[in-house]
Amino acid sequence: MDITKVKIGIGDSVCDKYTGSCGRVTDIINDEVMLEPTIIKRGGLEVTEPPIKAKIVNLESNHIKRYEGIPSDHELLLHFGVEELASPGVVLDEARARATPCSCFTYKCKDLCWSKGIIGMLAADQQDIYCVAGKAYKDQPKLVERYTRFAEAAEEAHKKIEAMPKGRERLGVWLTEMSKELSKRAIEV
């Protein structure tokens, strides 16, 4: 297996073909991945195995499963809050963001992507930087439906603060209005 062709991201589930060890990738260092500690049942007892390092070349290509978590309601609210401040995604963990493939969907002819290590959706220029490990598109009608409902709520909440100067007070009012709008749409955050 050519390691330059294997796309592994933090959060992916993988198996080492020589040791049989399987788990989620917690770190990527050069040509190795660190797998999360696992709990194994032995003789009726649960034993916690320590984190395991595995060479990327030893990973079974048919056992690599992409992390496919989708943003929760809380994460969507945070995204819209970040967007309300006219900010692109907020990078918390640069290395993780660069190493992790982006998850994307299309909304109103626009690619919306997120990555582990970043709060909020990525701006177009951020996608060029943080989606180098790839973009995973998956038909996600429930996510598009939730995003649409949040976008409608955010638009209504924004109308209530348009005349206010930017700053903390405006964000506080926006969060209050967003909460009201989400409640009207039976979204509990």
C-alpha positions as CSV (number, residue, x, y, z in Angstrom):
1,M,0.0,0.0,0.0
2,D,1.4,3.4,-1.0
3,I,1.0,5.7,2.0
4,T,0.8,8.7,-0.2
5,K,-2.4,7.4,-1.6
6,V,-4.1,6.4,1.7
7,K,-6.3,9.1,3.1
8,I,-6.5,8.7,6.8
9,G,-8.1,11.3,9.1
10,I,-8.4,11.7,12.8
11,G,-11.6,10.0,13.9
12,D,-11.5,7.4,11.1
13,S,-11.8,3.7,12.2
14,V,-9.0,1.5,11.0
15,C,-7.5,-2.0,11.5
16,D,-3.9,-3.0,11.5
17,K,-3.6,-6.1,9.3
18,Y,-0.7,-7.6,11.3
19,T,-1.8,-7.1,14.9
20,G,-5.5,-7.2,14.3
21,S,-5.8,-4.0,16.5
22,C,-8.7,-1.8,15.5
23,G,-9.9,1.6,16.7
24,R,-10.4,5.3,16.0
25,V,-7.4,7.3,14.9
26,T,-6.5,9.9,17.6
27,D,-3.3,11.3,16.1
28,I,-1.2,11.1,12.9
29,I,2.6,11.3,13.2
30,N,4.6,11.0,10.0
31,D,3.9,7.4,8.7
32,E,2.1,6.2,11.9
33,V,-1.3,6.6,13.4
34,M,-2.2,6.4,17.1
35,L,-5.4,4.4,17.8
36,E,-7.6,5.2,20.8
37,P,-7.4,2.9,23.9
38,T,-9.8,0.0,23.5
39,I,-11.8,-2.1,25.9
40,I,-11.5,-5.8,25.3
41,K,-13.4,-8.5,27.2
42,R,-11.2,-11.3,28.4
43,G,-12.5,-14.2,30.5
44,G,-15.5,-12.1,31.6
45,L,-13.4,-9.2,32.6
46,E,-13.1,-5.9,30.7
47,V,-9.5,-4.9,30.1
48,T,-8.5,-1.5,28.7
49,E,-5.7,-1.8,26.1
50,P,-3.4,1.2,25.9
51,P,-3.3,3.4,22.8
52,I,-1.6,1.6,20.0
53,K,0.7,3.0,17.2
54,A,0.2,1.4,13.8
55,K,2.1,2.0,10.6
56,I,-0.1,3.5,7.9
57,V,1.3,1.0,5.4
58,N,0.0,-1.8,7.6
59,L,-3.6,-0.6,7.6
60,E,-6.2,-2.7,5.8
61,S,-7.6,-0.5,3.1
62,N,-11.0,-2.3,3.2
63,H,-11.3,-1.6,6.9
64,I,-10.8,2.2,6.8
65,K,-14.1,3.9,7.8
66,R,-14.5,7.6,7.6
67,Y,-15.7,9.6,10.5
68,E,-19.1,10.7,9.4
69,G,-20.4,12.7,12.4
70,I,-22.7,15.5,11.4
71,P,-23.1,18.7,13.4
72,S,-25.4,18.6,16.3
73,D,-28.0,21.3,17.0
74,H,-25.6,22.9,19.4
75,E,-22.9,22.9,16.8
76,L,-25.2,24.4,14.2
77,L,-26.2,27.2,16.6
78,L,-22.5,27.9,17.3
79,H,-21.9,27.9,13.5
80,F,-24.6,30.5,13.0
81,G,-23.3,32.5,15.9
82,V,-19.8,32.5,14.4
83,E,-21.3,33.5,11.0
84,E,-23.3,36.3,12.7
85,L,-20.0,37.8,13.9
86,A,-19.0,37.8,10.2
87,S,-16.2,35.3,11.0
88,P,-15.1,32.3,9.0
89,G,-14.7,29.0,10.9
90,V,-12.7,29.4,14.1
91,V,-9.6,27.2,14.1
92,L,-9.0,25.5,17.4
93,D,-6.6,22.7,16.4
94,E,-4.8,23.6,13.2
95,A,-3.0,20.2,12.9
96,R,-6.2,18.2,13.4
97,A,-8.1,20.5,10.9
98,R,-5.5,19.9,8.2
99,A,-5.2,16.2,8.8
100,T,-9.0,15.5,8.9
101,P,-11.0,15.2,5.7
102,C,-13.8,17.7,5.5
103,S,-17.5,16.6,5.6
104,C,-19.5,18.6,3.1
105,F,-23.0,19.1,1.7
106,T,-24.5,21.4,-0.8
107,Y,-27.0,24.1,0.2
108,K,-28.5,26.5,-2.3
109,C,-25.7,25.7,-4.8
110,K,-23.0,26.4,-2.2
111,D,-20.6,23.8,-0.7
112,L,-20.8,23.9,3.1
113,C,-18.0,22.0,4.8
114,W,-16.8,21.5,8.3
115,S,-13.7,19.8,9.8
116,K,-12.7,18.5,13.1
117,G,-10.6,21.2,14.9
118,I,-12.7,24.1,13.6
119,I,-15.8,25.6,15.0
120,G,-18.3,26.6,12.4
121,M,-18.5,26.0,8.7
122,L,-15.5,26.8,6.6
123,A,-15.3,29.9,4.4
124,A,-14.4,29.2,0.8
125,D,-10.7,30.1,1.2
126,Q,-10.5,28.0,4.4
127,Q,-11.7,25.0,2.4
128,D,-8.6,25.3,0.2
129,I,-6.5,25.1,3.3
130,Y,-8.3,22.7,5.5
131,C,-9.8,20.2,3.1
132,V,-6.5,19.0,1.6
133,A,-7.2,15.6,3.1
134,G,-10.3,15.4,1.0
135,K,-14.0,16.4,0.9
136,A,-16.6,13.7,1.7
137,Y,-20.0,14.5,0.2
138,K,-22.9,12.4,1.4
139,D,-26.6,12.7,0.6
140,Q,-27.8,14.1,4.0
141,P,-31.4,15.2,3.6
142,K,-32.0,15.4,7.4
143,L,-28.9,17.7,7.8
144,V,-30.1,19.9,4.9
145,E,-33.5,20.1,6.5
146,R,-32.1,21.0,9.9
147,Y,-29.7,23.5,8.3
148,T,-32.6,25.1,6.4
149,R,-34.6,25.5,9.6
150,F,-31.6,27.0,11.4
151,A,-30.9,29.4,8.5
152,E,-34.5,30.6,8.5
153,A,-34.3,31.2,12.3
154,A,-31.0,33.0,11.9
155,E,-32.4,35.2,9.2
156,E,-35.4,36.2,11.4
157,A,-33.2,36.8,14.4
158,H,-30.8,38.9,12.4
159,K,-33.6,41.2,11.3
160,K,-34.1,42.1,15.0
161,I,-30.5,43.3,15.4
162,E,-29.6,44.9,12.1
163,A,-29.7,48.4,13.5
164,M,-27.5,47.5,16.5
165,P,-23.7,48.2,16.5
166,K,-21.5,45.2,16.3
167,G,-20.3,43.8,19.6
168,R,-21.1,41.6,22.6
169,E,-24.4,43.2,23.3
170,R,-25.6,42.6,19.8
171,L,-24.5,38.9,20.0
172,G,-26.4,38.6,23.3
173,V,-29.6,40.0,21.7
174,W,-29.1,37.8,18.7
175,L,-28.7,34.6,20.8
176,T,-32.0,35.6,22.7
177,E,-33.8,36.2,19.4
178,M,-32.3,33.0,17.9
179,S,-33.6,31.0,20.9
180,K,-37.1,32.4,20.3
181,E,-37.0,31.6,16.6
182,L,-35.7,28.1,17.2
183,S,-38.5,27.5,19.7
184,K,-41.1,28.6,17.2
185,R,-39.6,25.8,14.9
186,A,-39.7,23.3,17.7
187,I,-35.9,23.1,17.9
188,E,-34.6,22.7,21.4
189,V,-31.0,23.8,22.0
